[in-house]
Amino acid sequence: MSLNVYEGLFIFDSDLYAKGPDDVSGQVTRIIEQFGGEVLLSRLWDERKLAYPIKGHRRGTYWLAYLKIDSLKVKELTRQFQLSDSVIRFLFLHVDPRLVETLVEHARAGHLHAGEQQVAEETQTPTETVSLSENENIEETIDVPDEVKV
């Protein structure tokens, strides 16, 4: 039995995900565990417009997962996700064992940083850099109200 780590990227039907996010995302974990796999990380990545329609869908919810599973079970796992109504597309990539911890930590931290960044953007006041003199290299950052900006 050869356990390997894979990165799985899933595109969910956005309508089904909006109606029951826990059901749709939980399906990934249930199917992986059904075939003897272990989920290392599973999280929402983004919701966006698709580059082209897939099965009549124009929007998709992207879900990222890192999983450890027997390499012989990947074909069966692939077939199960092909039969799923909520999964529009998916892709499994084999991860080099030397990179597993780094990738999982990066994915876990990337999710936190995105949330922290959103909070920072909501609380940040508009600023503009103004040069004090053409001949000097001194710059000062000042707060400029939105109604003053041209």
Summary of the structure (lengths in Angstrom):
residues: 150
radius of gyration: 21.9
end to end distance: 65.6
largest distance: 70.6
contacts: 380
relative contact order: 0.19
helix: 40%
strand: 40%
